Amino acid sequence: MGSLPRAAVLAVALLLLLLAPSGEAFFDIFNIFRPRSESDYFQNAFDGAQEQTVPTRAEQEERGAAPATATGLTKVPPSGPPSKAAQDTVELAVDSGAGTAGEWTIVSENSGVSAMHMAVMRHGKAVMFDTSTTGRSLMRLPQDNCRIDPRDQDAGTMDCWAHAVEFDYNTGGLRPLKILTDTWCSSGAFDADGNLVQTGGYFEGEKVVRVISPCDTCDWLEHPNSFADGRWYATQQVLPDGRFIVFGGRRAFSYEFVPAPGKTNARAMSMPFLRETTDDVENNLYPFVNLLPSGNLFLFANDRSVIFDHRDGKIVRELPRLAGGSRNYPASAMSTLLPLDLRNATGGDPEPEVVICGGALKTAFRKGENNTFQPALRDCARINLAAPDAQWQTEDMPVGRVMGDMLILPTGDLLLLNGAAKGCAGWGFGRQPVLTPVLYSPRKPEGPRFRALAASTIARMYHSTSAVLPDASVLVAGGNTNTAYNFSDVDFPTEVRVERFSPPYLSEEHAAANRPEIDGKSVPAEGMRYGSPFTFRFSMPSEPVAEADVKVTMYAPPFTTHGYSMNQRLLVLSVTAFVEDGRRYTVTVDAPGKPELAPRGYYLVFMVAKGVPSIGVWVKIQ
């Protein structure tokens, strides 16, 4: 509990107990450090109810839903008129001063599952999955491939609803995937071969490691009992040597390395920092973790951050607190490592900067239990970790945002989208969905960094996701503030529609003349080698470009859930040769020099010309 003596805490608790009004529930200050019953996690703010328990079978039978004998994709049940809360949205005035402000399209009206988790694979598909806790989805597994429900009172009961799908983001096509254990609020990352390695979850899934490979017939492989501690709401980070480290999770004040398949960790490594940053409603789950060029890790939880040496298991530096509120679940801010520009790192490493935007007041969850929804935090804070006296520098976003997503676009700008202007994460704890995405340009001076773009018409708050696609557009999915798949008689129906957002750079006025095209046949089949030249060709549709007009970026596709894109990073590569041949060009860049800059694996490489990115090509660095 930090430096506060336990005796003093007990004295404070006794005083609060004596002062509590008769009959009023008393908050046990140590409750957060003890295991809870399952129903304790289902508290929400529905219509003043003090608590909503685990959804029953009856609650999961949505009116108009397909019968249990249905197969494949089932229809979306009808929804009623929007409630007053659903109509109370935030839509900013579009900033059209710089031209077109982007465009939204519907990719699919029904993804089968609501995408609580999402990752873009290198075979042209995205993997989306939810949790088995919410019961039936809208996608059935084949009758001969159901899973045993380990939590059903009747042993051997089969669950034939899919809780994961492979989604073709070009056609909207779906393939059901079979997850054996509960992936609720889990974590993930890609390994060096492009496999999605996915960890933790809830109940029987909390110590499981799952793997799915990028192929049209692949399905999940699961390794139970991999971890010593349960990993629910944990963060997974890839390391320079290709291993994964997993931090925290509910009631897990520790970290572990993901063991080899079939192996079990004998113990977890204690991390007092995670206990110290846990308050009465936690506010430190899904901690923000970033790999730094030094090989150390930046770790942020609640309102504190440290530099952690995973090789020695020691905190080597504590950074200033970020004042104003909490930033991690359920306060759920947005965060990422800003692009690492290798063009400016002559003779050394680029200076790493982290940005954290939005979040919630520390009291937001407690207030939400009483149907009071506090405004989300509006500040956006940056810190240069290379500075000896590093301090947080803050500025205001156009609107406060909690539960939002933050993606790095191929240009190096950030896209802030989804989320709410009031409340915090949790079932029923958010209000005023923010429909307007905001472009954040970190290279611009403070003030004009933010630009309001075209708004969506779909509210996406709790359990929504987004991802950058190879064509430089953004896939947006998910959103479920309910304890089951509910489409009527709720403020915010379960969302199964999938959208694509095309940022302004893909508009006709920009892309028609300036969108480069990489010659895929010219990309070396062996990929990149650390510190070696990497040469390929590209062409322009009409307008010629000079070397000063272009840059080459490489993007590590993340695993996204609960507003945090784990392992997301973008590097700007140094151009060492540029040869023009009409509207065809040959460009050579230096690959990153070490895995601390870019861990082994597959990246999307983009050519950006006059601010317009090409379609990315998958390149493996090794």
C-alpha positions in Angstrom: 0.0 0.0 0.0 2.9 2.3 -0.6 4.6 4.1 2.2 1.4 4.6 4.2 1.6 2.4 7.4 -1.0 -0.2 7.6 -1.9 0.9 11.2 -2.7 4.4 9.9 -4.9 3.0 7.2 -6.7 0.8 9.8 -7.2 3.9 11.9 -8.7 5.8 9.0 -11.0 2.9 8.1 -12.2 2.7 11.7 -12.9 6.4 11.8 -14.9 6.2 8.6 -16.9 3.3 9.9 -17.8 5.3 13.0 -18.8 8.3 11.0 -20.9 6.3 8.4 -24.6 6.9 8.7 -26.7 4.1 10.1 -27.7 1.6 7.4 -25.4 3.0 4.8 -23.1 0.5 3.1 -19.5 1.0 4.3 -16.7 0.9 1.8 -14.1 -1.7 2.9 -10.7 0.0 2.0 -9.0 -3.4 1.7 -11.7 -5.0 -0.5 -9.8 -4.0 -3.7 -7.0 -6.3 -2.7 -9.1 -9.4 -2.1 -10.8 -11.7 -4.6 -14.4 -10.8 -5.4 -17.4 -12.8 -6.2 -18.4 -13.1 -9.9 -21.5 -10.9 -9.4 -19.3 -8.1 -8.0 -18.0 -7.3 -11.5 -21.4 -6.7 -12.9 -22.2 -3.5 -11.0 -23.5 -0.8 -13.2 -25.7 2.2 -13.3 -28.8 0.9 -15.1 -31.8 2.8 -14.1 -30.7 3.4 -10.5 -30.3 -0.3 -9.8 -27.7 -0.8 -7.1 -26.3 -4.0 -8.8 -26.9 -6.0 -11.9 -25.9 -9.6 -11.4 -24.4 -12.1 -13.9 -26.8 -12.2 -16.9 -29.2 -15.1 -16.7 -30.3 -17.3 -19.5 -33.6 -15.5 -19.8 -31.8 -12.1 -20.1 -29.8 -13.5 -22.9 -32.8 -14.5 -25.0 -33.3 -11.2 -26.8 -36.7 -10.6 -28.3 -36.5 -11.4 -32.0 -33.3 -13.3 -31.7 -32.8 -16.4 -33.8 -33.7 -19.7 -32.3 -31.1 -21.9 -30.7 -31.3 -24.3 -33.6 -30.1 -21.7 -36.1 -26.8 -22.1 -37.9 -24.2 -19.6 -39.2 -24.9 -15.9 -39.1 -28.2 -14.9 -37.5 -30.2 -11.8 -38.1 -29.8 -8.7 -35.9 -32.9 -8.4 -33.7 -35.1 -5.3 -34.2 -34.4 -2.3 -32.0 -36.9 0.2 -30.7 -36.8 4.0 -30.8 -33.6 5.5 -29.4 -33.7 6.5 -25.7 -33.1 10.0 -24.5 -29.6 9.0 -23.4 -28.9 7.5 -26.9 -29.8 10.8 -28.5 -27.5 12.8 -26.2 -24.4 12.7 -28.3 -21.4 15.0 -29.0 -20.7 16.0 -32.6 -18.1 18.7 -33.1 -18.2 21.2 -36.0 -16.1 19.9 -38.8 -12.9 21.7 -39.4 -12.9 21.9 -43.2 -10.3 24.6 -43.5 -7.8 22.0 -44.7 -10.2 20.5 -47.2 -12.1 17.2 -47.0 -12.6 15.9 -43.5 -12.8 12.2 -44.1 -15.6 9.8 -45.0 -17.5 6.9 -43.2 -18.9 3.8 -44.9 -20.5 0.7 -43.6 -18.5 -2.5 -44.3 -20.9 -4.9 -42.7 -24.3 -4.6 -41.0 -23.6 -7.7 -38.9 -20.2 -9.0 -37.8 -21.7 -11.9 -35.8 -19.9 -10.9 -32.6 -19.3 -7.5 -31.1 -15.6 -6.7 -31.4 -14.4 -6.2 -27.8 -10.9 -7.2 -29.1 -9.5 -6.7 -32.6 -6.3 -7.4 -34.5 -5.4 -7.1 -38.2 -3.7 -10.2 -39.6 -1.3 -10.2 -42.5 -3.5 -12.5 -44.7 -6.1 -9.8 -45.4 -8.4 -10.5 -42.5 -9.1 -9.1 -39.0 -9.7 -11.3 -36.0 -12.5 -10.0 -33.8 -13.7 -11.5 -30.5 -15.8 -10.9 -27.5 -16.4 -12.9 -24.3 -18.5 -16.0 -23.6 -19.8 -14.2 -20.4 -22.3 -12.3 -22.5 -23.9 -15.5 -23.7 -25.3 -15.9 -27.2 -23.8 -13.9 -30.0 -25.2 -13.6 -33.6 -22.9 -16.3 -35.1 -23.4 -20.0 -34.6 -20.6 -22.5 -34.6 -21.1 -25.6 -36.7 -23.2 -28.2 -34.7 -20.3 -30.6 -34.7 -17.8 -28.1 -33.4 -19.4 -26.6 -30.3 -17.5 -25.9 -27.0 -18.3 -27.3 -23.6 -19.5 -24.5 -21.3 -17.4 -25.0 -18.1 -19.6 -22.6 -16.1 -23.0 -24.2 -16.8 -24.5 -25.9 -13.8 -25.2 -29.0 -16.0 -21.9 -30.7 -16.7 -21.3 -31.2 -20.4 -23.6 -28.5 -21.6 -22.5 -27.3 -25.1 -22.2 -23.7 -26.1 -22.7 -23.5 -29.9 -22.4 -19.7 -30.2 -19.2 -18.3 -31.7 -17.4 -15.7 -29.6 -14.8 -14.9 -32.2 -14.8 -14.4 -36.0 -12.3 -13.9 -38.8 -13.5 -10.8 -40.7 -12.7 -10.0 -44.3 -12.5 -6.2 -44.2 -12.7 -6.0 -48.0 -15.8 -8.0 -48.5 -17.4 -8.2 -45.1 -17.2 -12.0 -45.2 -17.1 -13.9 -41.9 -15.7 -17.2 -40.6 -16.6 -18.4 -37.1 -13.7 -19.2 -34.8 -13.8 -21.5 -31.8 -12.5 -20.2 -28.5 -12.6 -22.7 -25.7 -12.0 -20.4 -22.7 -13.3 -17.0 -21.8 -11.3 -14.2 -23.4 -13.2 -11.4 -21.5 -10.9 -8.4 -21.2 -7.7 -10.2 -22.3 -4.5 -9.1 -24.0 -2.4 -9.9 -27.0 0.5 -9.2 -29.4 2.0 -10.6 -32.6 5.1 -12.9 -32.6 7.9 -12.8 -35.1 6.1 -15.0 -37.5 2.9 -13.0 -37.5 0.9 -15.3 -35.2 -1.4 -13.6 -32.7 -0.4 -14.7 -29.2 -3.3 -13.9 -26.9 -3.2 -14.1 -23.1 -5.5 -14.2 -20.1 -9.2 -13.5 -19.7 -11.7 -14.4 -17.2 -12.6 -17.4 -15.0 -11.3 -20.6 -16.8 -9.5 -18.3 -19.3 -7.4 -16.2 -16.9 -4.2 -18.3 -17.1 -4.6 -19.4 -20.7 -2.3 -18.5 -23.7 -4.0 -18.8 -27.1 -2.5 -18.7 -30.5 -4.0 -18.2 -34.0 -2.0 -18.1 -37.2 -2.8 -16.0 -40.3 -4.5 -18.5 -42.7 -8.0 -19.1 -44.1 -8.5 -22.4 -42.2 -6.6 -21.6 -38.9 -8.3 -21.6 -35.6 -7.3 -21.0 -32.0 -4.9 -23.3 -30.2 -5.1 -22.9 -26.4 -2.5 -23.6 -23.7 -4.2 -23.7 -20.2 -2.5 -23.1 -16.9 0.3 -21.1 -18.5 0.5 -18.4 -15.9 1.0 -18.4 -12.2 -1.4 -15.5 -11.6 -4.7 -14.8 -13.4 -4.4 -12.1 -16.1 -7.7 -10.3 -16.5 -7.3 -6.7 -17.8 -3.6 -7.1 -18.2 -1.2 -5.6 -20.8 1.1 -7.7 -23.0 4.3 -6.3 -24.5 6.7 -7.8 -27.0 10.4 -7.6 -26.0 13.5 -7.2 -28.2 14.3 -10.9 -27.9 10.9 -11.9 -29.1 9.5 -12.9 -25.7 6.3 -11.4 -24.3 5.9 -9.8 -20.9 2.5 -9.4 -19.3 1.8 -6.8 -16.6 -0.9 -6.7 -14.0 -4.5 -7.7 -14.3 -7.3 -7.6 -11.7 -5.8 -8.6 -8.3 -2.5 -9.4 -10.0 0.2 -7.0 -8.7 2.9 -8.8 -10.6 4.3 -9.6 -14.1 5.2 -12.7 -15.9 6.9 -13.7 -19.2 4.7 -15.8 -21.5 6.0 -19.4 -21.2 6.7 -21.7 -24.1 3.7 -23.6 -25.3 2.7 -26.3 -22.9 4.8 -24.9 -20.1 3.6 -23.4 -16.8 5.1 -20.5 -14.9 6.0 -21.6 -11.4 5.6 -18.1 -10.0 5.0 -14.5 -10.9 7.3 -11.6 -10.2 5.9 -9.2 -7.6 5.6 -5.6 -8.7 4.6 -3.3 -5.8 4.1 -0.4 -8.2 0.9 -2.0 -9.4 -0.4 -2.4 -5.9 0.6 1.2 -5.0 -1.3 2.6 -8.0 -4.5 0.7 -7.2 -7.1 2.9 -5.6 -10.6 2.1 -4.4 -11.9 1.4 -7.9 -8.5 0.3 -9.3 -8.0 2.9 -12.1 -4.8 1.1 -13.0 -5.9 -1.9 -15.1 -4.7 -2.3 -18.7 -1.5 -0.3 -17.8 0.1 1.6 -20.7 3.4 -0.1 -21.6 5.9 0.9 -24.3 9.2 -0.6 -25.4 11.8 2.2 -25.5 14.9 2.4 -27.8 17.1 1.7 -24.7 15.3 -1.7 -24.3 13.7 -0.6 -21.1 9.9 -0.3 -20.7 7.8 2.7 -20.0 5.0 1.7 -17.6 2.0 4.0 -16.7 -0.7 3.1 -14.2 -3.4 5.4 -12.8 -1.5 8.7 -12.6 2.1 7.5 -12.1 4.8 6.2 -14.5 8.1 4.5 -14.3 10.9 3.2 -16.5 11.3 -0.5 -15.9 14.3 -2.7 -16.7 12.7 -6.1 -17.5 16.1 -7.7 -17.7 17.0 -7.0 -14.0 13.4 -6.7 -12.8 13.9 -3.2 -11.4 12.4 0.2 -11.7 15.3 2.5 -12.8 13.4 5.8 -12.9 10.2 7.3 -11.5 8.6 10.1 -13.6 6.5 13.0 -12.4 2.8 12.3 -11.7 0.3 13.2 -14.3 -2.2 15.3 -12.4 -5.9 15.8 -13.1 -7.4 12.3 -12.7 -6.8 8.7 -13.6 -5.9 7.3 -17.0 -6.3 3.5 -16.8 -9.3 1.3 -16.6 -11.9 2.1 -15.6 -10.8 5.7 -16.2 -9.6 4.5 -19.7 -7.6 7.3 -21.4 -5.9 6.9 -24.8 -2.1 6.5 -25.1 0.7 5.6 -27.5 4.4 6.0 -28.1 4.8 8.8 -30.7 6.4 7.9 -34.0 10.1 7.2 -33.7 11.8 9.3 -36.4 15.1 7.6 -37.4 15.9 10.5 -39.8 16.7 12.7 -36.9 18.7 10.0 -34.9 22.1 10.3 -36.5 24.6 8.6 -34.3 22.1 7.7 -31.6 18.6 6.6 -30.7 15.5 8.8 -31.4 14.1 10.5 -28.4 11.0 8.6 -27.2 7.9 10.6 -26.4 4.6 9.2 -24.9 1.2 10.9 -25.2 -1.8 10.3 -23.0 -5.1 12.0 -23.8 -8.4 12.1 -21.8 -9.4 9.7 -19.0 -11.7 10.3 -16.1 -11.8 11.8 -12.6 -10.8 9.4 -9.9 -14.3 9.5 -8.6 -16.0 8.8 -11.9 -16.7 5.1 -11.2 -18.2 5.7 -7.7 -20.3 8.5 -9.0 -21.5 6.3 -11.9 -22.8 3.8 -9.4 -25.3 6.5 -8.4 -26.1 7.5 -12.0 -24.0 10.6 -11.9 -21.8 10.9 -14.9 -18.8 13.2 -14.5 -17.2 15.0 -17.5 -14.3 13.1 -19.0 -10.8 14.6 -18.9 -10.0 17.0 -21.7 -6.2 17.3 -21.4 -3.6 15.7 -23.7 -0.2 15.3 -22.1 3.2 14.5 -23.6 6.5 13.6 -22.0 9.9 13.4 -23.6 11.6 10.4 -21.8 15.0 11.3 -23.1 15.1 14.5 -21.1 16.8 14.2 -17.7 14.2 16.5 -16.2 11.3 15.1 -18.1 8.0 16.8 -17.4 4.4 16.4 -18.7 3.4 19.1 -21.1 -0.4 19.4 -21.4 -2.9 21.0 -23.8 -6.6 20.6 -24.3 -8.4 18.5 -26.8 -11.5 20.0 -28.5 -13.7 17.7 -26.2 -13.1 15.5 -23.2 -13.0 11.8 -24.0 -12.9 8.6 -22.1 -12.9 5.0 -23.6 -11.6 6.5 -26.9 -9.1 4.8 -29.3 -5.8 6.3 -30.4 -4.3 5.1 -33.6 -1.1 6.1 -35.4 -1.8 6.7 -39.0 0.8 6.0 -41.7 1.6 9.7 -42.0 2.6 9.9 -38.3 -0.5 11.8 -37.3 -2.8 10.3 -34.6 -6.5 9.6 -34.9 -8.6 9.9 -31.8 -12.0 8.3 -32.1 -14.9 6.5 -30.3 -15.5 7.0 -26.6 -17.7 9.2 -24.4 -17.7 12.7 -23.0 -19.0 11.6 -19.6 -18.5 8.8 -17.2 -16.0 6.0 -17.4 -15.6 2.4 -18.6 -18.0 -0.2 -17.3 -21.4 -1.6 -18.2 -23.7 1.4 -18.3 -21.1 3.9 -16.9 -20.7 6.1 -20.0 -22.8 8.9 -21.4 -22.7 11.3 -24.3 -21.0 9.3 -27.0 -18.4 11.3 -29.0 -19.2 10.8 -32.7 -16.4 13.1 -34.0 -12.9 11.7 -34.6 -10.1 14.2 -34.1 -6.8 14.3 -36.0 -3.8 15.1 -33.8 -0.6 16.2 -35.6 2.2 15.9 -33.1 4.8 17.7 -35.3 2.7 20.9 -35.4 3.1 23.6 -32.7 0.8 23.6 -29.8 -2.6 25.0 -30.7 -3.3 23.9 -34.3 -2.5 20.2 -33.5 -6.1 19.2 -33.3 -8.6 19.0 -36.2 -12.2 17.8 -36.0 -13.1 15.4 -38.8 -16.3 14.0 -40.2 -18.5 12.4 -37.6 -19.9 8.9 -37.5 -23.5 8.2 -36.8 -22.8 5.2 -34.6 -22.2 5.5 -30.9 -19.2 3.4 -29.8 -18.2 3.6 -26.2 -17.4 0.7 -23.9 -15.9 -2.4 -25.6 -15.4 -0.7 -29.0 -12.3 -1.1 -31.2 -10.5 0.2 -34.2 -7.5 -0.6 -36.4 -5.4 0.8 -39.2 -5.8 -1.3 -42.4 -3.2 -1.9 -45.1 -5.0 0.6 -47.4 -4.5 3.3 -44.8 -8.1 3.5 -43.9 -9.4 2.6 -40.4 -11.7 -0.3 -39.4 -14.1 0.6 -36.6 -16.2 -2.0 -34.8 -17.7 -3.2 -31.5 -19.4 -1.4 -28.7 -21.5 -3.1 -26.0 -22.4 -1.4 -22.7 -24.7 -4.3 -21.8 -24.1 -7.5 -20.0 -25.5 -9.5 -22.9 -26.3 -9.0 -26.5 -29.2 -6.6 -26.1 -30.7 -4.7 -29.0 -33.9 -3.3 -27.5 -35.0 -1.7 -24.2 -31.5 -0.4 -23.5 -29.9 3.0 -24.0 -27.1 1.7 -26.2 -27.9 -1.5 -28.1 -25.1 -4.0 -28.7 -23.2 -2.9 -31.8 -22.4 -5.4 -34.5 -22.1 -3.0 -37.5 -18.6 -2.5 -38.9 -17.5 0.8 -40.4 -14.5 2.0 -42.4 -13.2 5.6 -41.9 -11.2 7.1 -44.7 -9.0 9.9 -43.4 -8.8 13.1 -45.4 -5.6 11.9 -47.2 -7.7 9.3 -49.0 -10.1 11.9 -50.5 -10.2 12.3 -54.3 -8.7 15.8 -54.0 -5.6 14.4 -52.3 -5.2 10.9 -53.5 -6.0 11.2 -57.2 -2.7 12.9 -58.1 -0.5 12.2 -55.1 -1.1 8.6 -54.0 2.0 6.5 -54.5 1.9 2.8 -55.4 4.5 0.4 -54.2 5.7 -2.2 -56.7 5.1 -5.3 -54.7 7.4 -7.4 -56.9 10.3 -5.0 -56.1 10.0 -5.6 -52.3 12.7 -8.0 -51.2 11.2 -11.4 -50.4 13.6 -11.9 -47.6 12.4 -8.7 -45.9 14.5 -6.3 -43.9 17.7 -7.0 -42.0 18.5 -4.9 -39.0 20.8 -2.0 -40.0 20.9 -3.0 -43.7 19.7 -1.1 -46.8 16.2 -1.8 -48.0 15.4 -0.9 -51.6 12.1 -1.0 -53.5 10.3 0.9 -56.3 7.1 3.0 -56.4 5.2 5.0 -58.9 3.1 8.2 -58.9 -0.3 8.5 -60.7 0.4 11.9 -62.2 2.2 14.5 -60.1 6.0 14.0 -59.9 7.7 14.1 -56.5 11.1 15.0 -55.2 13.0 13.3 -52.3 11.9 16.1 -50.0 8.2 15.2 -50.8 8.4 11.6 -49.5 8.9 9.6 -46.5 8.9 5.8 -45.7 7.1 4.6 -42.6 6.7 1.2 -41.0 3.9 0.4 -38.7 3.5 -2.5 -36.2 -0.2 -3.5 -36.2 -1.4 -3.6 -32.6 -3.8 -5.7 -30.6 -6.7 -3.4 -29.5 -9.1 -3.6 -26.7 -10.6 -1.2 -24.1 -9.2 1.8 -25.9 -5.6 0.7 -25.8 -3.6 -0.6 -28.8 -0.9 -2.8 -27.3 2.5 -2.8 -29.1 1.5 -0.1 -31.6 4.5 1.8 -33.0 5.5 3.6 -36.1 9.0 4.3 -37.3 10.0 6.9 -40.0 13.0 5.5 -41.9 16.0 7.4 -43.2 16.1 7.6 -47.0 19.7 7.0 -48.3 19.0 6.9 -52.0 16.3 8.3 -54.3 16.4 7.7 -58.1 13.8 9.2 -60.4 12.8 7.6 -63.8 9.8 9.5 -65.1 7.0 8.9 -62.6 8.7 5.7 -61.4 11.1 5.9 -58.5 13.6 3.7 -56.7 14.1 4.4 -53.0 16.5 3.0 -50.5 16.1 3.3 -46.7 18.1 2.1 -43.8 16.3 -0.6 -41.8 16.1 0.0 -38.0 19.4 -0.9 -36.4 18.2 -3.1 -33.6 15.1 -4.9 -32.2 14.8 -2.4 -29.4 13.6 0.0 -32.1 11.5 -2.5 -34.0 11.0 -6.0 -32.5 11.2 -8.9 -35.0 8.0 -9.5 -36.9 5.8 -8.2 -39.7 5.2 -4.5 -40.3 3.2 -2.5 -42.8 5.6 -0.4 -44.9 4.1 2.7 -46.4 5.4 5.2 -48.9 4.0 8.6 -48.1 4.1 11.3 -50.8 3.0 14.8 -50.2 1.1 13.6 -47.1 -0.7 10.8 -48.9 0.2 7.2 -48.0 0.3 4.2 -50.4 -1.3 0.9 -49.7 1.1 -0.7 -47.2 3.1 -3.9 -48.0 3.8 -6.5 -45.4 7.5 -6.8 -44.6 9.3 -8.9 -42.1 12.2 -7.5 -40.2 14.7 -9.9 -38.7 
